[in-house]
Amino acid sequence: MLAGQRWVFGHGRWLGFGLLPGLVALVLYVGALIGLFHGADDFTAWATPFASDWSSPWLDIFRGTLTALVFALGLFLAVITFTAVTLLVGQPFYESLSEQVDRTEGGEVPESGRSLWEDLWISARDSLRLLLRVALFGILLFALGFIPVIGQTVVPAIGFCVSGFFLTQELTSVALQRRRVDLDEQLTLLRGRRALAIGFGVPLVLSFLVPFVAVFLMPGAVAGATLMARELVGADEETTPGRESGGKGGPDQAPPVPGFGPPPSSYA
């Protein structure tokens, strides 16, 4: 993450260029979270009519806890989907930013060969598939949140790790899609480097909880994710000879993959 932030601050023009999509998405999400905050009480009361006859303070404690969990779930989904929506809104911006990172790091700049509309369709389709997975995790974690002690300690920690992993996937997808790496293979690459993916994503998730911070970190996050994608693809080439080339590559040498620039010597 820090490598990406250093990159954009060293290329100030690209920092300003990458802020625009985040500002648009921020306005949308702030409005949605304000609406959720004001409507969570009514939703909880509507969803729990069986508790209406409970005596005080049990009614207030029960519905207050549910209201907090509903808002927490909404915030969890907002953190995850913010990146997807911002990347979708800012697809041309972040594609250009990612290409510039590849260009400054040396080697050829990979191109998908697809039109902008094809890239937008793939991005939207993959984001929807990921959203369904995240929603399943969110529902499971929401249910586990009712377990005493564990629900207030272990479950939130797991939630941050899940959020961080999928946030990393969303960010690296900009560079990996240009390399024609599909969603399933993206997830395989990240699972193979799970600690790296979580270590990259969790600090961003925590930072994104602070208002306006997500907007200013997004350009650097995309730059850092591009550097990570170069490392992931480079490692995959080393461990999977002949990947995507159809060559016979032996155990000691993998055939080169057209369009893949060389990975950096270190990610940090």
One Martini backbone bead per residue (centre of mass of N, CA, C, O) as a GRO file, in nm:
protein
  268
    1MET     BB    1   0.058   0.062  -0.022
    2LEU     BB    2   0.300   0.261   0.012
    3ALA     BB    3   0.409   0.237  -0.275
    4GLY     BB    4   0.162   0.371  -0.412
    5GLN     BB    5   0.170   0.642  -0.261
    6ARG     BB    6   0.454   0.718  -0.353
    7TRP     BB    7   0.393   0.725  -0.651
    8VAL     BB    8   0.172   0.952  -0.663
    9PHE     BB    9   0.346   1.169  -0.508
   10GLY     BB   10   0.565   1.150  -0.749
   11HIS     BB   11   0.283   1.194  -0.939
   12GLY     BB   12   0.076   1.446  -0.906
   13ARG     BB   13  -0.110   1.439  -1.159
   14TRP     BB   14  -0.230   1.149  -1.089
   15LEU     BB   15  -0.367   1.219  -0.828
   16GLY     BB   16  -0.580   1.417  -0.938
   17PHE     BB   17  -0.695   1.225  -1.156
   18GLY     BB   18  -0.783   0.993  -0.931
   19LEU     BB   19  -1.004   1.162  -0.756
   20LEU     BB   20  -1.274   1.193  -0.915
   21PRO     BB   21  -1.430   0.919  -0.875
   22GLY     BB   22  -1.434   0.925  -0.561
   23LEU     BB   23  -1.613   1.178  -0.528
   24VAL     BB   24  -1.865   1.064  -0.659
   25ALA     BB   25  -1.897   0.811  -0.476
   26LEU     BB   26  -1.910   0.955  -0.203
   27VAL     BB   27  -2.178   1.099  -0.236
   28LEU     BB   28  -2.348   0.841  -0.265
   29TYR     BB   29  -2.265   0.702   0.011
   30VAL     BB   30  -2.343   0.917   0.212
   31GLY     BB   31  -2.642   0.914   0.145
   32ALA     BB   32  -2.692   0.613   0.210
   33LEU     BB   33  -2.591   0.616   0.513
   34ILE     BB   34  -2.787   0.827   0.615
   35GLY     BB   35  -3.040   0.666   0.548
   36LEU     BB   36  -2.967   0.421   0.727
   37PHE     BB   37  -2.941   0.566   0.999
   38HIS     BB   38  -3.250   0.670   0.997
   39GLY     BB   39  -3.381   0.364   0.916
   40ALA     BB   40  -3.293   0.134   1.118
   41ASP     BB   41  -3.511   0.147   1.337
   42ASP     BB   42  -3.756   0.086   1.155
   43PHE     BB   43  -3.653  -0.184   1.049
   44THR     BB   44  -3.631  -0.331   1.320
   45ALA     BB   45  -3.928  -0.301   1.403
   46TRP     BB   46  -4.042  -0.448   1.151
   47ALA     BB   47  -3.864  -0.725   1.195
   48THR     BB   48  -3.975  -0.722   1.530
   49PRO     BB   49  -4.286  -0.774   1.633
   50PHE     BB   50  -4.248  -0.988   1.872
   51ALA     BB   51  -4.109  -0.748   2.070
   52SER     BB   52  -4.330  -0.531   2.149
   53ASP     BB   53  -4.409  -0.672   2.447
   54TRP     BB   54  -4.164  -0.605   2.577
   55SER     BB   55  -3.985  -0.516   2.835
   56SER     BB   56  -3.820  -0.299   3.011
   57PRO     BB   57  -3.497  -0.304   2.859
   58TRP     BB   58  -3.510  -0.539   2.639
   59LEU     BB   59  -3.612  -0.397   2.389
   60ASP     BB   60  -3.387  -0.183   2.362
   61ILE     BB   61  -3.148  -0.379   2.353
   62PHE     BB   62  -3.232  -0.554   2.115
   63ARG     BB   63  -3.283  -0.325   1.900
   64GLY     BB   64  -3.014  -0.180   1.936
   65THR     BB   65  -2.836  -0.415   1.845
   66LEU     BB   66  -2.964  -0.454   1.564
   67THR     BB   67  -2.911  -0.170   1.460
   68ALA     BB   68  -2.603  -0.188   1.478
   69LEU     BB   69  -2.577  -0.435   1.287
   70VAL     BB   70  -2.705  -0.309   1.037
   71PHE     BB   71  -2.502  -0.077   1.011
   72ALA     BB   72  -2.249  -0.257   1.000
   73LEU     BB   73  -2.331  -0.405   0.743
   74GLY     BB   74  -2.351  -0.153   0.566
   75LEU     BB   75  -2.055  -0.069   0.608
   76PHE     BB   76  -1.927  -0.325   0.501
   77LEU     BB   77  -2.050  -0.300   0.213
   78ALA     BB   78  -1.940  -0.018   0.153
   79VAL     BB   79  -1.639  -0.085   0.159
   80ILE     BB   80  -1.651  -0.296  -0.067
   81THR     BB   81  -1.826  -0.136  -0.295
   82PHE     BB   82  -1.673   0.128  -0.334
   83THR     BB   83  -1.452   0.023  -0.518
   84ALA     BB   84  -1.629  -0.091  -0.742
   85VAL     BB   85  -1.775   0.175  -0.813
   86THR     BB   86  -1.525   0.350  -0.858
   87LEU     BB   87  -1.403   0.173  -1.084
   88LEU     BB   88  -1.646   0.198  -1.272
   89VAL     BB   89  -1.654   0.507  -1.295
   90GLY     BB   90  -1.310   0.511  -1.328
   91GLN     BB   91  -1.194   0.330  -1.554
   92PRO     BB   92  -1.029   0.525  -1.741
   93PHE     BB   93  -0.853   0.643  -1.517
   94TYR     BB   94  -0.728   0.372  -1.394
   95GLU     BB   95  -0.610   0.264  -1.651
   96SER     BB   96  -0.410   0.495  -1.695
   97LEU     BB   97  -0.266   0.469  -1.424
   98SER     BB   98  -0.175   0.173  -1.453
   99GLU     BB   99  -0.013   0.212  -1.714
  100GLN     BB  100   0.190   0.416  -1.592
  101VAL     BB  101   0.312   0.226  -1.390
  102ASP     BB  102   0.417   0.019  -1.594
  103ARG     BB  103   0.592   0.221  -1.753
  104THR     BB  104   0.783   0.310  -1.509
  105GLU     BB  105   0.873  -0.005  -1.444
  106GLY     BB  106   0.884  -0.140  -1.708
  107GLY     BB  107   0.826  -0.251  -2.000
  108GLU     BB  108   0.551  -0.357  -2.114
  109VAL     BB  109   0.217  -0.257  -2.186
  110PRO     BB  110  -0.057  -0.400  -2.113
  111GLU     BB  111  -0.326  -0.524  -2.329
  112SER     BB  112  -0.647  -0.646  -2.388
  113GLY     BB  113  -0.805  -0.557  -2.671
  114ARG     BB  114  -1.044  -0.407  -2.561
  115SER     BB  115  -1.305  -0.232  -2.516
  116LEU     BB  116  -1.449  -0.024  -2.299
  117TRP     BB  117  -1.725  -0.177  -2.283
  118GLU     BB  118  -1.604  -0.453  -2.220
  119ASP     BB  119  -1.461  -0.369  -1.959
  120LEU     BB  120  -1.716  -0.273  -1.814
  121TRP     BB  121  -1.868  -0.540  -1.822
  122ILE     BB  122  -1.661  -0.712  -1.671
  123SER     BB  123  -1.650  -0.539  -1.417
  124ALA     BB  124  -1.953  -0.559  -1.343
  125ARG     BB  125  -1.974  -0.868  -1.335
  126ASP     BB  126  -1.752  -0.920  -1.121
  127SER     BB  127  -1.872  -0.738  -0.900
  128LEU     BB  128  -2.132  -0.902  -0.866
  129ARG     BB  129  -2.001  -1.169  -0.787
  130LEU     BB  130  -1.857  -1.053  -0.537
  131LEU     BB  131  -2.104  -0.941  -0.388
  132LEU     BB  132  -2.230  -1.216  -0.332
  133ARG     BB  133  -2.000  -1.322  -0.159
  134VAL     BB  134  -1.998  -1.094   0.050
  135ALA     BB  135  -2.290  -1.128   0.143
  136LEU     BB  136  -2.251  -1.409   0.262
  137PHE     BB  137  -2.040  -1.326   0.467
  138GLY     BB  138  -2.212  -1.107   0.605
  139ILE     BB  139  -2.440  -1.292   0.707
  140LEU     BB  140  -2.264  -1.481   0.871
  141LEU     BB  141  -2.136  -1.261   1.056
  142PHE     BB  142  -2.400  -1.152   1.163
  143ALA     BB  143  -2.484  -1.416   1.307
  144LEU     BB  144  -2.215  -1.445   1.480
  145GLY     BB  145  -2.261  -1.173   1.647
  146PHE     BB  146  -2.448  -1.323   1.876
  147ILE     BB  147  -2.205  -1.431   2.003
  148PRO     BB  148  -2.061  -1.430   2.281
  149VAL     BB  149  -1.766  -1.239   2.250
  150ILE     BB  150  -1.699  -1.348   1.966
  151GLY     BB  151  -1.892  -1.138   1.821
  152GLN     BB  152  -1.697  -0.887   1.949
  153THR     BB  153  -1.404  -1.001   1.832
  154VAL     BB  154  -1.353  -1.221   1.609
  155VAL     BB  155  -1.557  -1.139   1.389
  156PRO     BB  156  -1.447  -0.855   1.316
  157ALA     BB  157  -1.167  -0.959   1.231
  158ILE     BB  158  -1.269  -1.135   1.000
  159GLY     BB  159  -1.411  -0.909   0.847
  160PHE     BB  160  -1.153  -0.750   0.777
  161CYS     BB  161  -1.015  -0.976   0.617
  162VAL     BB  162  -1.232  -1.011   0.404
  163SER     BB  163  -1.233  -0.721   0.307
  164GLY     BB  164  -0.932  -0.708   0.227
  165PHE     BB  165  -0.929  -0.926   0.012
  166PHE     BB  166  -1.154  -0.805  -0.180
  167LEU     BB  167  -1.022  -0.532  -0.215
  168THR     BB  168  -0.770  -0.635  -0.356
  169GLN     BB  169  -0.913  -0.760  -0.596
  170GLU     BB  170  -1.038  -0.503  -0.711
  171LEU     BB  171  -0.767  -0.350  -0.756
  172THR     BB  172  -0.607  -0.571  -0.928
  173SER     BB  173  -0.808  -0.594  -1.172
  174VAL     BB  174  -0.706  -0.366  -1.348
  175ALA     BB  175  -0.432  -0.510  -1.426
  176LEU     BB  176  -0.534  -0.807  -1.485
  177GLN     BB  177  -0.728  -0.748  -1.720
  178ARG     BB  178  -0.502  -0.647  -1.914
  179ARG     BB  179  -0.385  -0.960  -1.885
  180ARG     BB  180  -0.626  -1.163  -1.909
  181VAL     BB  181  -0.730  -1.210  -1.609
  182ASP     BB  182  -0.954  -1.374  -1.457
  183LEU     BB  183  -1.133  -1.405  -1.175
  184ASP     BB  184  -1.052  -1.692  -1.088
  185GLU     BB  185  -0.744  -1.636  -1.119
  186GLN     BB  186  -0.725  -1.403  -0.925
  187LEU     BB  187  -0.808  -1.565  -0.673
  188THR     BB  188  -0.581  -1.772  -0.692
  189LEU     BB  189  -0.345  -1.577  -0.661
  190LEU     BB  190  -0.437  -1.461  -0.381
  191ARG     BB  191  -0.445  -1.729  -0.224
  192GLY     BB  192  -0.134  -1.780  -0.265
  193ARG     BB  193  -0.121  -1.462  -0.123
  194ARG     BB  194  -0.291  -1.398   0.141
  195ALA     BB  195  -0.113  -1.222   0.326
  196LEU     BB  196  -0.067  -0.999   0.118
  197ALA     BB  197  -0.364  -0.928   0.064
  198ILE     BB  198  -0.441  -0.858   0.357
  199GLY     BB  199  -0.209  -0.656   0.413
  200PHE     BB  200  -0.317  -0.457   0.195
  201GLY     BB  201  -0.635  -0.432   0.269
  202VAL     BB  202  -0.681  -0.368   0.575
  203PRO     BB  203  -0.565  -0.077   0.593
  204LEU     BB  204  -0.774   0.029   0.391
  205VAL     BB  205  -1.028  -0.036   0.545
  206LEU     BB  206  -0.958   0.136   0.793
  207SER     BB  207  -0.924   0.401   0.631
  208PHE     BB  208  -1.218   0.400   0.497
  209LEU     BB  209  -1.367   0.471   0.774
  210VAL     BB  210  -1.264   0.746   0.709
  211PRO     BB  211  -1.364   1.025   0.611
  212PHE     BB  212  -1.233   1.082   0.276
  213VAL     BB  213  -0.987   0.887   0.261
  214ALA     BB  214  -1.057   0.705   0.020
  215VAL     BB  215  -1.024   0.914  -0.202
  216PHE     BB  216  -0.709   0.976  -0.148
  217LEU     BB  217  -0.619   0.656  -0.170
  218MET     BB  218  -0.701   0.538  -0.447
  219PRO     BB  219  -0.466   0.601  -0.638
  220GLY     BB  220  -0.253   0.447  -0.461
  221ALA     BB  221  -0.404   0.176  -0.461
  222VAL     BB  222  -0.385   0.126  -0.766
  223ALA     BB  223  -0.079   0.142  -0.785
  224GLY     BB  224  -0.018  -0.084  -0.577
  225ALA     BB  225  -0.184  -0.305  -0.727
  226THR     BB  226  -0.007  -0.305  -0.979
  227LEU     BB  227   0.249  -0.397  -0.838
  228MET     BB  228   0.123  -0.660  -0.735
  229ALA     BB  229   0.043  -0.781  -1.008
  230ARG     BB  230   0.332  -0.810  -1.110
  231GLU     BB  231   0.414  -1.008  -0.885
  232LEU     BB  232   0.199  -1.228  -0.925
  233VAL     BB  233   0.265  -1.291  -1.223
  234GLY     BB  234   0.563  -1.356  -1.183
  235ALA     BB  235   0.517  -1.594  -0.985
  236ASP     BB  236   0.336  -1.760  -1.178
  237GLU     BB  237   0.548  -1.803  -1.400
  238GLU     BB  238   0.752  -1.960  -1.218
  239THR     BB  239   0.527  -2.194  -1.122
  240THR     BB  240   0.389  -2.180  -1.435
  241PRO     BB  241   0.466  -2.322  -1.698
  242GLY     BB  242   0.315  -2.197  -1.992
  243ARG     BB  243   0.137  -1.964  -1.932
  244GLU     BB  244  -0.090  -1.878  -2.186
  245SER     BB  245   0.102  -1.996  -2.437
  246GLY     BB  246   0.116  -2.321  -2.500
  247GLY     BB  247   0.368  -2.416  -2.398
  248LYS     BB  248   0.618  -2.653  -2.269
  249GLY     BB  249   0.772  -2.567  -2.050
  250GLY     BB  250   0.994  -2.628  -1.835
  251PRO     BB  251   1.109  -2.642  -1.504
  252ASP     BB  252   1.339  -2.399  -1.570
  253GLN     BB  253   1.141  -2.274  -1.801
  254ALA     BB  254   0.938  -2.006  -1.903
  255PRO     BB  255   0.748  -1.889  -2.123
  256PRO     BB  256   0.671  -1.608  -2.252
  257VAL     BB  257   0.435  -1.341  -2.195
  258PRO     BB  258   0.263  -1.143  -2.367
  259GLY     BB  259   0.260  -0.819  -2.206
  260PHE     BB  260   0.456  -0.888  -1.973
  261GLY     BB  261   0.602  -0.744  -1.736
  262PRO     BB  262   0.839  -0.714  -1.523
  263PRO     BB  263   0.896  -0.763  -1.213
  264PRO     BB  264   0.971  -0.642  -0.934
  265SER     BB  265   1.212  -0.690  -0.695
  266SER     BB  266   1.004  -0.533  -0.500
  267TYR     BB  267   0.720  -0.429  -0.323
  268ALA     BB  268   0.829  -0.231  -0.092
   0.00000   0.00000   0.00000
